[in-house]
């Protein structure tokens, strides 16, 4: 008979590292779309490159929140919560 031990759960920082490209890209697209709406309201436009740069910076807290959310989902699915 083999001893089947559970693998330790992934920490949030590993999940965040894995999810950073997706989260930063989503933030960049949303920033660009908000800038397009802002232009309709008379605000200055934002270039795609600037949107990507802002997305890279604001992607860090967004990724951390996404990692915590995914960790909670994984804990729920494993019955740890």
mmCIF file of the N, C-alpha and C atoms, coordinates in Angstrom:
data_MODEL
# 
_entry.id   MODEL 
# 
loop_
_atom_site.group_PDB 
_atom_site.id 
_atom_site.type_symbol 
_atom_site.label_atom_id 
_atom_site.label_alt_id 
_atom_site.label_comp_id 
_atom_site.label_asym_id 
_atom_site.label_entity_id 
_atom_site.label_seq_id 
_atom_site.pdbx_PDB_ins_code 
_atom_site.Cartn_x 
_atom_site.Cartn_y 
_atom_site.Cartn_z 
_atom_site.occupancy 
_atom_site.B_iso_or_equiv 
_atom_site.pdbx_formal_charge 
_atom_site.auth_seq_id 
_atom_site.auth_comp_id 
_atom_site.auth_asym_id 
_atom_site.auth_atom_id 
_atom_site.pdbx_PDB_model_num 
ATOM 1   N N  . UNK A 1 1  ? 0.842   -1.177 0.000   1.00 0.00 ? 1  UNK A N  1 
ATOM 2   C CA . UNK A 1 1  ? 0.000   0.000  0.000   1.00 0.00 ? 1  UNK A CA 1 
ATOM 3   C C  . UNK A 1 1  ? 0.890   1.244  0.000   1.00 0.00 ? 1  UNK A C  1 
ATOM 4   N N  . UNK A 1 2  ? 0.550   2.219  -0.831  1.00 0.00 ? 2  UNK A N  1 
ATOM 5   C CA . UNK A 1 2  ? 1.370   3.420  -0.914  1.00 0.00 ? 2  UNK A CA 1 
ATOM 6   C C  . UNK A 1 2  ? 0.769   4.522  -0.052  1.00 0.00 ? 2  UNK A C  1 
ATOM 7   N N  . UNK A 1 3  ? 1.644   5.370  0.415   1.00 0.00 ? 3  UNK A N  1 
ATOM 8   C CA . UNK A 1 3  ? 1.230   6.512  1.230   1.00 0.00 ? 3  UNK A CA 1 
ATOM 9   C C  . UNK A 1 3  ? 0.902   7.671  0.284   1.00 0.00 ? 3  UNK A C  1 
ATOM 10  N N  . UNK A 1 4  ? -0.370  8.028  0.213   1.00 0.00 ? 4  UNK A N  1 
ATOM 11  C CA . UNK A 1 4  ? -0.786  9.113  -0.686  1.00 0.00 ? 4  UNK A CA 1 
ATOM 12  C C  . UNK A 1 4  ? -0.950  10.394 0.130   1.00 0.00 ? 4  UNK A C  1 
ATOM 13  N N  . UNK A 1 5  ? 0.066   11.222 0.063   1.00 0.00 ? 5  UNK A N  1 
ATOM 14  C CA . UNK A 1 5  ? 0.002   12.502 0.766   1.00 0.00 ? 5  UNK A CA 1 
ATOM 15  C C  . UNK A 1 5  ? -0.414  13.582 -0.220  1.00 0.00 ? 5  UNK A C  1 
ATOM 16  N N  . UNK A 1 6  ? -1.084  14.584 0.305   1.00 0.00 ? 6  UNK A N  1 
ATOM 17  C CA . UNK A 1 6  ? -1.520  15.699 -0.524  1.00 0.00 ? 6  UNK A CA 1 
ATOM 18  C C  . UNK A 1 6  ? -0.354  16.598 -0.853  1.00 0.00 ? 6  UNK A C  1 
ATOM 19  N N  . UNK A 1 7  ? -0.358  17.094 -2.067  1.00 0.00 ? 7  UNK A N  1 
ATOM 20  C CA . UNK A 1 7  ? 0.652   18.080 -2.450  1.00 0.00 ? 7  UNK A CA 1 
ATOM 21  C C  . UNK A 1 7  ? 0.317   19.397 -1.755  1.00 0.00 ? 7  UNK A C  1 
ATOM 22  N N  . UNK A 1 8  ? 1.331   20.132 -1.341  1.00 0.00 ? 8  UNK A N  1 
ATOM 23  C CA . UNK A 1 8  ? 1.047   21.422 -0.698  1.00 0.00 ? 8  UNK A CA 1 
ATOM 24  C C  . UNK A 1 8  ? 0.387   22.375 -1.690  1.00 0.00 ? 8  UNK A C  1 
ATOM 25  N N  . UNK A 1 9  ? -0.501  23.240 -1.213  1.00 0.00 ? 9  UNK A N  1 
ATOM 26  C CA . UNK A 1 9  ? -1.183  24.172 -2.131  1.00 0.00 ? 9  UNK A CA 1 
ATOM 27  C C  . UNK A 1 9  ? -0.211  25.200 -2.704  1.00 0.00 ? 9  UNK A C  1 
ATOM 28  N N  . UNK A 1 10 ? -0.532  25.665 -3.898  1.00 0.00 ? 10 UNK A N  1 
ATOM 29  C CA . UNK A 1 10 ? 0.288   26.695 -4.515  1.00 0.00 ? 10 UNK A CA 1 
ATOM 30  C C  . UNK A 1 10 ? 0.147   27.990 -3.718  1.00 0.00 ? 10 UNK A C  1 
ATOM 31  N N  . UNK A 1 11 ? 1.247   28.642 -3.408  1.00 0.00 ? 11 UNK A N  1 
ATOM 32  C CA . UNK A 1 11 ? 1.127   29.942 -2.732  1.00 0.00 ? 11 UNK A CA 1 
ATOM 33  C C  . UNK A 1 11 ? 0.622   31.016 -3.703  1.00 0.00 ? 11 UNK A C  1 
ATOM 34  N N  . UNK A 1 12 ? 0.087   32.078 -3.143  1.00 0.00 ? 12 UNK A N  1 
ATOM 35  C CA . UNK A 1 12 ? -0.496  33.146 -3.964  1.00 0.00 ? 12 UNK A CA 1 
ATOM 36  C C  . UNK A 1 12 ? 0.557   33.768 -4.875  1.00 0.00 ? 12 UNK A C  1 
ATOM 37  N N  . UNK A 1 13 ? 1.796   33.904 -4.405  1.00 0.00 ? 13 UNK A N  1 
ATOM 38  C CA . UNK A 1 13 ? 2.811   34.558 -5.229  1.00 0.00 ? 13 UNK A CA 1 
ATOM 39  C C  . UNK A 1 13 ? 3.124   33.732 -6.479  1.00 0.00 ? 13 UNK A C  1 
ATOM 40  N N  . UNK A 1 14 ? 3.067   32.417 -6.404  1.00 0.00 ? 14 UNK A N  1 
ATOM 41  C CA . UNK A 1 14 ? 3.304   31.592 -7.590  1.00 0.00 ? 14 UNK A CA 1 
ATOM 42  C C  . UNK A 1 14 ? 2.154   31.713 -8.573  1.00 0.00 ? 14 UNK A C  1 
ATOM 43  N N  . UNK A 1 15 ? 0.935   31.730 -8.048  1.00 0.00 ? 15 UNK A N  1 
ATOM 44  C CA . UNK A 1 15 ? -0.228  31.927 -8.918  1.00 0.00 ? 15 UNK A CA 1 
ATOM 45  C C  . UNK A 1 15 ? -0.171  33.302 -9.581  1.00 0.00 ? 15 UNK A C  1 
ATOM 46  N N  . UNK A 1 16 ? 0.225   34.315 -8.807  1.00 0.00 ? 16 UNK A N  1 
ATOM 47  C CA . UNK A 1 16 ? 0.307   35.668 -9.352  1.00 0.00 ? 16 UNK A CA 1 
ATOM 48  C C  . UNK A 1 16 ? 1.378   35.750 -10.434 1.00 0.00 ? 16 UNK A C  1 
ATOM 49  N N  . UNK A 1 17 ? 2.483   35.089 -10.234 1.00 0.00 ? 17 UNK A N  1 
ATOM 50  C CA . UNK A 1 17 ? 3.545   35.083 -11.245 1.00 0.00 ? 17 UNK A CA 1 
ATOM 51  C C  . UNK A 1 17 ? 3.065   34.432 -12.534 1.00 0.00 ? 17 UNK A C  1 
ATOM 52  N N  . UNK A 1 18 ? 2.311   33.383 -12.402 1.00 0.00 ? 18 UNK A N  1 
ATOM 53  C CA . UNK A 1 18 ? 1.768   32.679 -13.560 1.00 0.00 ? 18 UNK A CA 1 
ATOM 54  C C  . UNK A 1 18 ? 0.697   33.509 -14.272 1.00 0.00 ? 18 UNK A C  1 
ATOM 55  N N  . UNK A 1 19 ? -0.108  34.241 -13.520 1.00 0.00 ? 19 UNK A N  1 
ATOM 56  C CA . UNK A 1 19 ? -1.237  34.987 -14.078 1.00 0.00 ? 19 UNK A CA 1 
ATOM 57  C C  . UNK A 1 19 ? -0.898  36.419 -14.495 1.00 0.00 ? 19 UNK A C  1 
ATOM 58  N N  . UNK A 1 20 ? 0.327   36.892 -14.212 1.00 0.00 ? 20 UNK A N  1 
ATOM 59  C CA . UNK A 1 20 ? 0.673   38.291 -14.493 1.00 0.00 ? 20 UNK A CA 1 
ATOM 60  C C  . UNK A 1 20 ? 0.481   38.689 -15.954 1.00 0.00 ? 20 UNK A C  1 
ATOM 61  N N  . UNK A 1 21 ? 0.951   37.901 -16.942 1.00 0.00 ? 21 UNK A N  1 
ATOM 62  C CA . UNK A 1 21 ? 0.752   38.352 -18.336 1.00 0.00 ? 21 UNK A CA 1 
ATOM 63  C C  . UNK A 1 21 ? -0.722  38.528 -18.703 1.00 0.00 ? 21 UNK A C  1 
ATOM 64  N N  . UNK A 1 22 ? -1.558  37.635 -18.244 1.00 0.00 ? 22 UNK A N  1 
ATOM 65  C CA . UNK A 1 22 ? -2.990  37.734 -18.530 1.00 0.00 ? 22 UNK A CA 1 
ATOM 66  C C  . UNK A 1 22 ? -3.603  38.963 -17.850 1.00 0.00 ? 22 UNK A C  1 
ATOM 67  N N  . UNK A 1 23 ? -3.293  39.153 -16.580 1.00 0.00 ? 23 UNK A N  1 
ATOM 68  C CA . UNK A 1 23 ? -3.871  40.277 -15.835 1.00 0.00 ? 23 UNK A CA 1 
ATOM 69  C C  . UNK A 1 23 ? -3.372  41.620 -16.360 1.00 0.00 ? 23 UNK A C  1 
ATOM 70  N N  . UNK A 1 24 ? -2.081  41.723 -16.621 1.00 0.00 ? 24 UNK A N  1 
ATOM 71  C CA . UNK A 1 24 ? -1.537  42.987 -17.126 1.00 0.00 ? 24 UNK A CA 1 
ATOM 72  C C  . UNK A 1 24 ? -2.118  43.317 -18.500 1.00 0.00 ? 24 UNK A C  1 
ATOM 73  N N  . UNK A 1 25 ? -2.295  42.318 -19.338 1.00 0.00 ? 25 UNK A N  1 
ATOM 74  C CA . UNK A 1 25 ? -2.905  42.546 -20.642 1.00 0.00 ? 25 UNK A CA 1 
ATOM 75  C C  . UNK A 1 25 ? -4.350  42.985 -20.535 1.00 0.00 ? 25 UNK A C  1 
ATOM 76  N N  . UNK A 1 26 ? -5.087  42.359 -19.631 1.00 0.00 ? 26 UNK A N  1 
ATOM 77  C CA . UNK A 1 26 ? -6.488  42.743 -19.430 1.00 0.00 ? 26 UNK A CA 1 
ATOM 78  C C  . UNK A 1 26 ? -6.592  44.172 -18.911 1.00 0.00 ? 26 UNK A C  1 
ATOM 79  N N  . UNK A 1 27 ? -5.704  44.552 -18.002 1.00 0.00 ? 27 UNK A N  1 
ATOM 80  C CA . UNK A 1 27 ? -5.714  45.924 -17.481 1.00 0.00 ? 27 UNK A CA 1 
ATOM 81  C C  . UNK A 1 27 ? -5.383  46.913 -18.601 1.00 0.00 ? 27 UNK A C  1 
ATOM 82  N N  . UNK A 1 28 ? -4.401  46.577 -19.431 1.00 0.00 ? 28 UNK A N  1 
ATOM 83  C CA . UNK A 1 28 ? -4.018  47.477 -20.530 1.00 0.00 ? 28 UNK A CA 1 
ATOM 84  C C  . UNK A 1 28 ? -5.174  47.683 -21.501 1.00 0.00 ? 28 UNK A C  1 
ATOM 85  N N  . UNK A 1 29 ? -5.875  46.619 -21.847 1.00 0.00 ? 29 UNK A N  1 
ATOM 86  C CA . UNK A 1 29 ? -7.015  46.734 -22.765 1.00 0.00 ? 29 UNK A CA 1 
ATOM 87  C C  . UNK A 1 29 ? -8.114  47.586 -22.126 1.00 0.00 ? 29 UNK A C  1 
ATOM 88  N N  . UNK A 1 30 ? -8.378  47.368 -20.854 1.00 0.00 ? 30 UNK A N  1 
ATOM 89  C CA . UNK A 1 30 ? -9.418  48.152 -20.178 1.00 0.00 ? 30 UNK A CA 1 
ATOM 90  C C  . UNK A 1 30 ? -9.039  49.630 -20.065 1.00 0.00 ? 30 UNK A C  1 
ATOM 91  N N  . UNK A 1 31 ? -7.766  49.917 -19.804 1.00 0.00 ? 31 UNK A N  1 
ATOM 92  C CA . UNK A 1 31 ? -7.308  51.309 -19.745 1.00 0.00 ? 31 UNK A CA 1 
ATOM 93  C C  . UNK A 1 31 ? -7.486  51.973 -21.113 1.00 0.00 ? 31 UNK A C  1 
ATOM 94  N N  . UNK A 1 32 ? -7.129  51.255 -22.173 1.00 0.00 ? 32 UNK A N  1 
ATOM 95  C CA . UNK A 1 32 ? -7.277  51.810 -23.523 1.00 0.00 ? 32 UNK A CA 1 
ATOM 96  C C  . UNK A 1 32 ? -8.740  52.086 -23.842 1.00 0.00 ? 32 UNK A C  1 
ATOM 97  N N  . UNK A 1 33 ? -9.624  51.168 -23.477 1.00 0.00 ? 33 UNK A N  1 
ATOM 98  C CA . UNK A 1 33 ? -11.056 51.367 -23.727 1.00 0.00 ? 33 UNK A CA 1 
ATOM 99  C C  . UNK A 1 33 ? -11.600 52.544 -22.908 1.00 0.00 ? 33 UNK A C  1 
ATOM 100 N N  . UNK A 1 34 ? -11.144 52.665 -21.668 1.00 0.00 ? 34 UNK A N  1 
ATOM 101 C CA . UNK A 1 34 ? -11.561 53.824 -20.866 1.00 0.00 ? 34 UNK A CA 1 
ATOM 102 C C  . UNK A 1 34 ? -11.076 55.125 -21.484 1.00 0.00 ? 34 UNK A C  1 
ATOM 103 N N  . UNK A 1 35 ? -9.876  55.100 -22.055 1.00 0.00 ? 35 UNK A N  1 
ATOM 104 C CA . UNK A 1 35 ? -9.359  56.301 -22.713 1.00 0.00 ? 35 UNK A CA 1 
ATOM 105 C C  . UNK A 1 35 ? -10.198 56.650 -23.935 1.00 0.00 ? 35 UNK A C  1 
ATOM 106 N N  . UNK A 1 36 ? -10.671 55.633 -24.658 1.00 0.00 ? 36 UNK A N  1 
ATOM 107 C CA . UNK A 1 36 ? -11.548 55.916 -25.798 1.00 0.00 ? 36 UNK A CA 1 
ATOM 108 C C  . UNK A 1 36 ? -12.862 56.536 -25.337 1.00 0.00 ? 36 UNK A C  1 
ATOM 109 N N  . UNK A 1 37 ? -13.409 56.034 -24.231 1.00 0.00 ? 37 UNK A N  1 
ATOM 110 C CA . UNK A 1 37 ? -14.620 56.641 -23.671 1.00 0.00 ? 37 UNK A CA 1 
ATOM 111 C C  . UNK A 1 37 ? -14.337 58.063 -23.177 1.00 0.00 ? 37 UNK A C  1 
ATOM 112 N N  . UNK A 1 38 ? -13.166 58.250 -22.599 1.00 0.00 ? 38 UNK A N  1 
ATOM 113 C CA . UNK A 1 38 ? -12.788 59.578 -22.129 1.00 0.00 ? 38 UNK A CA 1 
ATOM 114 C C  . UNK A 1 38 ? -12.661 60.573 -23.264 1.00 0.00 ? 38 UNK A C  1 
ATOM 115 N N  . UNK A 1 39 ? -12.206 60.110 -24.406 1.00 0.00 ? 39 UNK A N  1 
ATOM 116 C CA . UNK A 1 39 ? -12.101 60.983 -25.569 1.00 0.00 ? 39 UNK A CA 1 
ATOM 117 C C  . UNK A 1 39 ? -13.481 61.454 -26.007 1.00 0.00 ? 39 UNK A C  1 
ATOM 118 N N  . UNK A 1 40 ? -14.457 60.594 -25.903 1.00 0.00 ? 40 UNK A N  1 
ATOM 119 C CA . UNK A 1 40 ? -15.834 60.958 -26.225 1.00 0.00 ? 40 UNK A CA 1 
ATOM 120 C C  . UNK A 1 40 ? -16.335 62.054 -25.285 1.00 0.00 ? 40 UNK A C  1 
ATOM 121 N N  . UNK A 1 41 ? -15.798 62.042 -24.042 1.00 0.00 ? 41 UNK A N  1 
ATOM 122 C CA . UNK A 1 41 ? -16.179 63.058 -23.061 1.00 0.00 ? 41 UNK A CA 1 
ATOM 123 C C  . UNK A 1 41 ? -15.313 64.313 -23.137 1.00 0.00 ? 41 UNK A C  1 
ATOM 124 N N  . UNK A 1 42 ? -14.343 64.321 -24.054 1.00 0.00 ? 42 UNK A N  1 
ATOM 125 C CA . UNK A 1 42 ? -13.501 65.499 -24.216 1.00 0.00 ? 42 UNK A CA 1 
ATOM 126 C C  . UNK A 1 42 ? -12.160 65.414 -23.515 1.00 0.00 ? 42 UNK A C  1 
ATOM 127 N N  . UNK A 1 43 ? -11.815 64.270 -22.947 1.00 0.00 ? 43 UNK A N  1 
ATOM 128 C CA . UNK A 1 43 ? -10.515 64.103 -22.301 1.00 0.00 ? 43 UNK A CA 1 
ATOM 129 C C  . UNK A 1 43 ? -9.453  63.775 -23.350 1.00 0.00 ? 43 UNK A C  1 
ATOM 130 N N  . UNK A 1 44 ? -8.172  63.993 -23.032 1.00 0.00 ? 44 UNK A N  1 
ATOM 131 C CA . UNK A 1 44 ? -7.133  63.684 -24.027 1.00 0.00 ? 44 UNK A CA 1 
ATOM 132 C C  . UNK A 1 44 ? -7.035  62.180 -24.281 1.00 0.00 ? 44 UNK A C  1 
ATOM 133 N N  . UNK A 1 45 ? -6.574  61.851 -25.499 1.00 0.00 ? 45 UNK A N  1 
ATOM 134 C CA . UNK A 1 45 ? -6.478  60.439 -25.855 1.00 0.00 ? 45 UNK A CA 1 
ATOM 135 C C  . UNK A 1 45 ? -5.229  59.805 -25.246 1.00 0.00 ? 45 UNK A C  1 
ATOM 136 N N  . UNK A 1 46 ? -5.235  58.491 -25.204 1.00 0.00 ? 46 UNK A N  1 
ATOM 137 C CA . UNK A 1 46 ? -4.120  57.720 -24.638 1.00 0.00 ? 46 UNK A CA 1 
ATOM 138 C C  . UNK A 1 46 ? -3.648  56.760 -25.717 1.00 0.00 ? 46 UNK A C  1 
ATOM 139 N N  . UNK A 1 47 ? -2.360  56.765 -26.004 1.00 0.00 ? 47 UNK A N  1 
ATOM 140 C CA . UNK A 1 47 ? -1.846  55.888 -27.057 1.00 0.00 ? 47 UNK A CA 1 
ATOM 141 C C  . UNK A 1 47 ? -1.834  54.434 -26.570 1.00 0.00 ? 47 UNK A C  1 
ATOM 142 N N  . UNK A 1 48 ? -1.811  53.489 -27.498 1.00 0.00 ? 48 UNK A N  1 
ATOM 143 C CA . UNK A 1 48 ? -1.744  52.083 -27.091 1.00 0.00 ? 48 UNK A CA 1 
ATOM 144 C C  . UNK A 1 48 ? -0.491  51.760 -26.287 1.00 0.00 ? 48 UNK A C  1 
ATOM 145 N N  . UNK A 1 49 ? 0.622   52.384 -26.629 1.00 0.00 ? 49 UNK A N  1 
ATOM 146 C CA . UNK A 1 49 ? 1.870   52.125 -25.897 1.00 0.00 ? 49 UNK A CA 1 
ATOM 147 C C  . UNK A 1 49 ? 1.749   52.614 -24.456 1.00 0.00 ? 49 UNK A C  1 
ATOM 148 N N  . UNK A 1 50 ? 1.160   53.784 -24.277 1.00 0.00 ? 50 UNK A N  1 
ATOM 149 C CA . UNK A 1 50 ? 0.957   54.304 -22.921 1.00 0.00 ? 50 UNK A CA 1 
ATOM 150 C C  . UNK A 1 50 ? 0.003   53.410 -22.143 1.00 0.00 ? 50 UNK A C  1 
ATOM 151 N N  . UNK A 1 51 ? -1.016  52.906 -22.816 1.00 0.00 ? 51 UNK A N  1 
ATOM 152 C CA . UNK A 1 51 ? -1.958  51.995 -22.162 1.00 0.00 ? 51 UNK A CA 1 
ATOM 153 C C  . UNK A 1 51 ? -1.260  50.723 -21.695 1.00 0.00 ? 51 UNK A C  1 
ATOM 154 N N  . UNK A 1 52 ? -0.359  50.206 -22.519 1.00 0.00 ? 52 UNK A N  1 
ATOM 155 C CA . UNK A 1 52 ? 0.386   49.001 -22.136 1.00 0.00 ? 52 UNK A CA 1 
ATOM 156 C C  . UNK A 1 52 ? 1.289   49.300 -20.949 1.00 0.00 ? 52 UNK A C  1 
ATOM 157 N N  . UNK A 1 53 ? 1.951   50.449 -20.954 1.00 0.00 ? 53 UNK A N  1 
ATOM 158 C CA . UNK A 1 53 ? 2.831   50.813 -19.831 1.00 0.00 ? 53 UNK A CA 1 
ATOM 159 C C  . UNK A 1 53 ? 2.035   50.943 -18.529 1.00 0.00 ? 53 UNK A C  1 
ATOM 160 N N  . UNK A 1 54 ? 0.887   51.580 -18.606 1.00 0.00 ? 54 UNK A N  1 
ATOM 161 C CA . UNK A 1 54 ? 0.026   51.700 -17.428 1.00 0.00 ? 54 UNK A CA 1 
ATOM 162 C C  . UNK A 1 54 ? -0.471  50.318 -17.007 1.00 0.00 ? 54 UNK A C  1 
ATOM 163 N N  . UNK A 1 55 ? -0.784  49.469 -17.987 1.00 0.00 ? 55 UNK A N  1 
ATOM 164 C CA . UNK A 1 55 ? -1.222  48.105 -17.692 1.00 0.00 ? 55 UNK A CA 1 
ATOM 165 C C  . UNK A 1 55 ? -0.149  47.283 -17.002 1.00 0.00 ? 55 UNK A C  1 
ATOM 166 N N  . UNK A 1 56 ? 1.117   47.493 -17.373 1.00 0.00 ? 56 UNK A N  1 
ATOM 167 C CA . UNK A 1 56 ? 2.211   46.768 -16.724 1.00 0.00 ? 56 UNK A CA 1 
ATOM 168 C C  . UNK A 1 56 ? 2.332   47.150 -15.245 1.00 0.00 ? 56 UNK A C  1 
ATOM 169 N N  . UNK A 1 57 ? 2.100   48.427 -14.965 1.00 0.00 ? 57 UNK A N  1 
ATOM 170 C CA . UNK A 1 57 ? 2.206   48.893 -13.575 1.00 0.00 ? 57 UNK A CA 1 
ATOM 171 C C  . UNK A 1 57 ? 0.973   48.486 -12.767 1.00 0.00 ? 57 UNK A C  1 
ATOM 172 N N  . UNK A 1 58 ? -0.215  48.787 -13.306 1.00 0.00 ? 58 UNK A N  1 
ATOM 173 C CA . UNK A 1 58 ? -1.441  48.470 -12.580 1.00 0.00 ? 58 UNK A CA 1 
ATOM 174 C C  . UNK A 1 58 ? -1.766  46.980 -12.618 1.00 0.00 ? 58 UNK A C  1 
ATOM 175 N N  . UNK A 1 59 ? -1.060  46.236 -13.452 1.00 0.00 ? 59 UNK A N  1 
ATOM 176 C CA . UNK A 1 59 ? -1.247  44.789 -13.506 1.00 0.00 ? 59 UNK A CA 1 
ATOM 177 C C  . UNK A 1 59 ? -0.760  44.080 -12.258 1.00 0.00 ? 59 UNK A C  1 
ATOM 178 N N  . UNK A 1 60 ? 0.172   44.692 -11.531 1.00 0.00 ? 60 UNK A N  1 
ATOM 179 C CA . UNK A 1 60 ? 0.715   44.051 -10.321 1.00 0.00 ? 60 UNK A CA 1 
ATOM 180 C C  . UNK A 1 60 ? -0.363  43.895 -9.242  1.00 0.00 ? 60 UNK A C  1 
ATOM 181 N N  . UNK A 1 61 ? -1.053  44.964 -8.808  1.00 0.00 ? 61 UNK A N  1 
ATOM 182 C CA . UNK A 1 61 ? -2.103  44.756 -7.809  1.00 0.00 ? 61 UNK A CA 1 
ATOM 183 C C  . UNK A 1 61 ? -3.277  43.941 -8.341  1.00 0.00 ? 61 UNK A C  1 
ATOM 184 N N  . UNK A 1 62 ? -3.572  44.103 -9.632  1.00 0.00 ? 62 UNK A N  1 
ATOM 185 C CA . UNK A 1 62 ? -4.659  43.308 -10.213 1.00 0.00 ? 62 UNK A CA 1 
ATOM 186 C C  . UNK A 1 62 ? -4.311  41.824 -10.211 1.00 0.00 ? 62 UNK A C  1 
ATOM 187 N N  . UNK A 1 63 ? -3.047  41.521 -10.476 1.00 0.00 ? 63 UNK A N  1 
ATOM 188 C CA . UNK A 1 63 ? -2.604  40.125 -10.470 1.00 0.00 ? 63 UNK A CA 1 
ATOM 189 C C  . UNK A 1 63 ? -2.629  39.549 -9.061  1.00 0.00 ? 63 UNK A C  1 
ATOM 190 N N  . UNK A 1 64 ? -2.241  40.338 -8.088  1.00 0.00 ? 64 UNK A N  1 
ATOM 191 C CA . UNK A 1 64 ? -2.263  39.856 -6.700  1.00 0.00 ? 64 UNK A CA 1 
ATOM 192 C C  . UNK A 1 64 ? -3.707  39.526 -6.289  1.00 0.00 ? 64 UNK A C  1 
ATOM 193 N N  . UNK A 1 65 ? -4.642  40.403 -6.648  1.00 0.00 ? 65 UNK A N  1 
ATOM 194 C CA . UNK A 1 65 ? -6.047  40.148 -6.329  1.00 0.00 ? 65 UNK A CA 1 
ATOM 195 C C  . UNK A 1 65 ? -6.556  38.906 -7.066  1.00 0.00 ? 65 UNK A C  1 
ATOM 196 N N  . UNK A 1 66 ? -6.158  38.740 -8.315  1.00 0.00 ? 66 UNK A N  1 
ATOM 197 C CA . UNK A 1 66 ? -6.555  37.562 -9.078  1.00 0.00 ? 66 UNK A CA 1 
ATOM 198 C C  . UNK A 1 66 ? -5.966  36.296 -8.470  1.00 0.00 ? 66 UNK A C  1 
ATOM 199 N N  . UNK A 1 67 ? -4.711  36.361 -8.045  1.00 0.00 ? 67 UNK A N  1 
ATOM 200 C CA . UNK A 1 67 ? -4.077  35.203 -7.408  1.00 0.00 ? 67 UNK A CA 1 
ATOM 201 C C  . UNK A 1 67 ? -4.772  34.803 -6.119  1.00 0.00 ? 67 UNK A C  1 
ATOM 202 N N  . UNK A 1 68 ? -5.161  35.778 -5.314  1.00 0.00 ? 68 UNK A N  1 
ATOM 203 C CA . UNK A 1 68 ? -5.892  35.476 -4.080  1.00 0.00 ? 68 UNK A CA 1 
ATOM 204 C C  . UNK A 1 68 ? -7.254  34.855 -4.382  1.00 0.00 ? 68 UNK A C  1 
ATOM 205 N N  . UNK A 1 69 ? -7.922  35.369 -5.415  1.00 0.00 ? 69 UNK A N  1 
ATOM 206 C CA . UNK A 1 69 ? -9.219  34.847 -5.807  1.00 0.00 ? 69 UNK A CA 1 
ATOM 207 C C  . UNK A 1 69 ? -9.099  33.399 -6.294  1.00 0.00 ? 69 UNK A C  1 
ATOM 208 N N  . UNK A 1 70 ? -8.110  33.137 -7.144  1.00 0.00 ? 70 UNK A N  1 
ATOM 209 C CA . UNK A 1 70 ? -7.907  31.776 -7.661  1.00 0.00 ? 70 UNK A CA 1 
ATOM 210 C C  . UNK A 1 70 ? -7.509  30.835 -6.532  1.00 0.00 ? 70 UNK A C  1 
ATOM 211 N N  . UNK A 1 71 ? -6.674  31.307 -5.595  1.00 0.00 ? 71 UNK A N  1 
ATOM 212 C CA . UNK A 1 71 ? -6.285  30.465 -4.457  1.00 0.00 ? 71 UNK A CA 1 
ATOM 213 C C  . UNK A 1 71 ? -7.512  30.083 -3.635  1.00 0.00 ? 71 UNK A C  1 
ATOM 214 N N  . UNK A 1 72 ? -8.425  31.041 -3.434  1.00 0.00 ? 72 UNK A N  1 
ATOM 215 C CA . UNK A 1 72 ? -9.665  30.748 -2.718  1.00 0.00 ? 72 UNK A CA 1 
ATOM 216 C C  . UNK A 1 72 ? -10.533 29.734 -3.451  1.00 0.00 ? 72 UNK A C  1 
ATOM 217 N N  . UNK A 1 73 ? -10.608 29.871 -4.771  1.00 0.00 ? 73 UNK A N  1 
ATOM 218 C CA . UNK A 1 73 ? -11.361 28.901 -5.569  1.00 0.00 ? 73 UNK A CA 1 
ATOM 219 C C  . UNK A 1 73 ? -10.743 27.505 -5.465  1.00 0.00 ? 73 UNK A C  1 
ATOM 220 N N  . UNK A 1 74 ? -9.427  27.441 -5.488  1.00 0.00 ? 74 UNK A N  1 
ATOM 221 C CA . UNK A 1 74 ? -8.742  26.145 -5.387  1.00 0.00 ? 74 UNK A CA 1 
ATOM 222 C C  . UNK A 1 74 ? -8.959  25.538 -4.003  1.00 0.00 ? 74 UNK A C  1 
ATOM 223 N N  . UNK A 1 75 ? -8.916  26.371 -2.963  1.00 0.00 ? 75 UNK A N  1 
ATOM 224 C CA . UNK A 1 75 ? -9.162  25.866 -1.607  1.00 0.00 ? 75 UNK A CA 1 
ATOM 225 C C  . UNK A 1 75 ? -10.584 25.343 -1.472  1.00 0.00 ? 75 UNK A C  1 
ATOM 226 N N  . UNK A 1 76 ? -11.547 26.066 -2.047  1.00 0.00 ? 76 UNK A N  1 
ATOM 227 C CA . UNK A 1 76 ? -12.927 25.621 -2.002  1.00 0.00 ? 76 UNK A CA 1 
ATOM 228 C C  . UNK A 1 76 ? -13.103 24.287 -2.735  1.00 0.00 ? 76 UNK A C  1 
ATOM 229 N N  . UNK A 1 77 ? -12.473 24.185 -3.899  1.00 0.00 ? 77 UNK A N  1 
ATOM 230 C CA . UNK A 1 77 ? -12.592 22.955 -4.677  1.00 0.00 ? 77 UNK A CA 1 
ATOM 231 C C  . UNK A 1 77 ? -11.952 21.765 -3.962  1.00 0.00 ? 77 UNK A C  1 
ATOM 232 N N  . UNK A 1 78 ? -10.882 22.021 -3.197  1.00 0.00 ? 78 UNK A N  1 
ATOM 233 C CA . UNK A 1 78 ? -10.203 20.954 -2.464  1.00 0.00 ? 78 UNK A CA 1 
ATOM 234 C C  . UNK A 1 78 ? -10.867 20.647 -1.129  1.00 0.00 ? 78 UNK A C  1 
ATOM 235 N N  . UNK A 1 79 ? -11.851 21.446 -0.745  1.00 0.00 ? 79 UNK A N  1 
ATOM 236 C CA . UNK A 1 79 ? -12.537 21.234 0.533   1.00 0.00 ? 79 UNK A CA 1 
ATOM 237 C C  . UNK A 1 79 ? -11.778 21.775 1.723   1.00 0.00 ? 79 UNK A C  1 
ATOM 238 N N  . UNK A 1 80 ? -10.850 22.692 1.494   1.00 0.00 ? 80 UNK A N  1 
ATOM 239 C CA . UNK A 1 80 ? -10.083 23.286 2.596   1.00 0.00 ? 80 UNK A CA 1 
ATOM 240 C C  . UNK A 1 80 ? -10.820 24.435 3.261   1.00 0.00 ? 80 UNK A C  1 
ATOM 241 N N  . UNK A 1 81 ? -11.870 24.915 2.638   1.00 0.00 ? 81 UNK A N  1 
ATOM 242 C CA . UNK A 1 81 ? -12.640 26.031 3.209   1.00 0.00 ? 81 UNK A CA 1 
ATOM 243 C C  . UNK A 1 81 ? -14.008 25.574 3.562   1.00 0.00 ? 81 UNK A C  1 
# 
